[in-house]
Amino acid sequence: MSSAAAGSPETSPRAVPPTVETVLAFVNTRADGSGRRELFEDGGSFAAWLAERDEFGGETVATDADAAVARELRDALVTVLLAHSGDGEALGEPLQRAERHLRRAGSLYPLATVVTAGGVELASPQAGVPRVFGTVLAAVTTIAQSSDWGRIKACRNPPCHFGFLDRTRNGGGLYCSTGCGSQVSMRKHRQRQRQGGGAPSPSEA
């Protein structure tokens, strides 16, 4: 899957900021039923994933309980990103549950303001796995402050739901790739054919 949005030919060459890469790397760890495997299945797989990501501090000891917390945080974020894509199944109560979960996470993993001569950034003052979750929330906050938060979306093609940066000029991208957009269009076409299969054509009526 690509991190570029599909669904519109008019895309802009937007660079992907490190904070966006952090969030997308975190949310794109879930299995999707079409080949991608679950990277937070247990403590071992979660720790192995963290060891490959420098922004999270490298090697970290993680338990199965830590992996479960990571899945919950990730799934809440995916729901919000689906809402950014206008996915109806993510709106209403699912979105409210996700937002409540993220508010709780914000209180459990507080952030610190780091001021230097070169600028100001948010960082997690915690260590170990709590630092991982704080780093994700710091990245989300930084993205929101840059007004790009609404462009971080999840693909509306189920069961893909791959996170991507919407690069379309009008912010109207719905799918992570042209392939996913084509799959949705084909399903809709087949559904229309099934619904109208027994009806006579206008010339036969």
PyMOL commands that set and color helices and strands:
alter all, ss='L'
color gray80, all
select helices_A, chain A and resi 18-27+43-51+54-56+64-84+88-90+93-108+128-145+149-151+178-196
alter helices_A, ss='H'
color red, helices_A
select strands_A, chain A and resi 112-116+119-123+152-154+163-165
alter strands_A, ss='S'
color yellow, strands_A
deselect
rebuild
show_as cartoon
